[in-house]
Amino acid sequence: MGSEGFIQDPATKETKRFHRDERSWIRDPKVFVDTGIPIPGEPPLLKTRVHLRRDAAEQLWKELHRVGWQQVDPCWGASAEP
């Protein structure tokens, strides 16, 4: 996953962006998980943001992948900019 990763439900296009909380990374690694739906040509429809410990975020990623979600290219955020 690196410092950022996107995973998407192929059926609904619901997407989760996992990205480091840089302020906590050294002493107590935490990850933000943003949930939204990418809309071509427009900003994404962001629904929720949760703040998880790194191990919980990794477990969530693995579980989503196990049930059929697929890793996708960045859909929003700084890494999605041309």
N, C-alpha and C positions, 0 to 999 in steps of 0.2 A: 504493500500500500504506500510506502514512503511517507512523505509529510501530508499527502492529500490523495484521496481516491474517491471514485464515484462508482456506485453500484445501482442497477436499475431492474425493476420488475418488468420483464418483456410484455406482460399482458396489459398492465395499466400505465406503463411509462413512469410510474412513481420512482423517483430517484433520491438516493441518499448521498450526501457529500460528507466524507469523513476528513476532518482536517485538525491538525494540532492546535492546541491552545498554547501558543508560544510562551505566554506568561507563566504557565505552570510546568512546562516541559522538563526543566532540570530537576526540580525538587519533588514534584508529584505529577508525573505525566498524565495529562487529561486530553481528551479529544472532543471537539464539537461534532455533532452529527446533525446536519441540516437535511430536512425532508422537503421535497418540492417536486414540481412537474415542469420540465423544460418546455418553453413555448418558442418555436422557431421565429427569429426576427424580433422577439420581445424579451423582456426580463422574465426569469422563471417565476412561477407561482410558488412562493415559499410558504410552507405550512407550519413547520415546527423546527425548533432547535433544542437539542438536549446536550448536556455536558456530562461525559462519562469518563471514568478512569480508563486508562489505556487498555487494560486487560478486558474490561467489559465491552469496549468498542471492538476489540479484535474478535471476541466471541460473537457479537452481533453480526459482524461482517461475515464470519464463517457460517453462521446459521442462515443468513440470507442467501449466501452462495449455495449452500446445501439444498435449499428449497427452490432453487431455480433462478434467482436473481443473477444478473451478469454484470461483470465489470465493464464500464463504458468510458469513453474519453470524457474529459472535463466538459460539463454542461453549463456552468456558470462560475463566477469568481475570477480572480486575477489570472489563473492558469488558462481560462477559456478565451482570454483576450487575444486578438491576432497579433 
